[in-house]
Amino acid sequence: MPTIRPSADLRNNYSEISDFCHKYPEPVFITKNGQGDLAVMSIETYELLAGKTQLYSLLDEGLKDDKEGRVNSGDAVFKKMHDKFDI
């Protein structure tokens, strides 16, 4: 179940919200005048989510390249590395 707090809690109970965000890898939803306004999370949780988003984007790009024929075989990649680095 999501954690929902009013915006006044950011000012009045910042440490409590911060502690929660560092203890649990999930956002705290902040309301303003009874409506959803912000999602607050620890830097660690944000970086994890941002990393997943970047990974999904790269996977999607790779799948698109494969579908459009812009791929090389493993043998071709290793030959190119061998030729370039003389290994």
JOPE-V610495 format. One record per run of one state. SS is the DSSP state (helix for helix, strand for strand, loop for the rest). FROM is the first residue (numbers start at 1). TO is the last residue. If there is no record, write none. Layout:
ss:SS from:FROM to:TO
ss:SS from:FROM to:TO
This chain:
ss:loop from:1 to:2
ss:strand from:3 to:6
ss:loop from:7 to:7
ss:helix from:8 to:12
ss:loop from:13 to:13
ss:helix from:14 to:23
ss:loop from:24 to:27
ss:strand from:28 to:32
ss:loop from:33 to:34
ss:strand from:35 to:40
ss:loop from:41 to:42
ss:helix from:43 to:67
ss:loop from:68 to:73
ss:helix from:74 to:85
ss:loop from:86 to:87
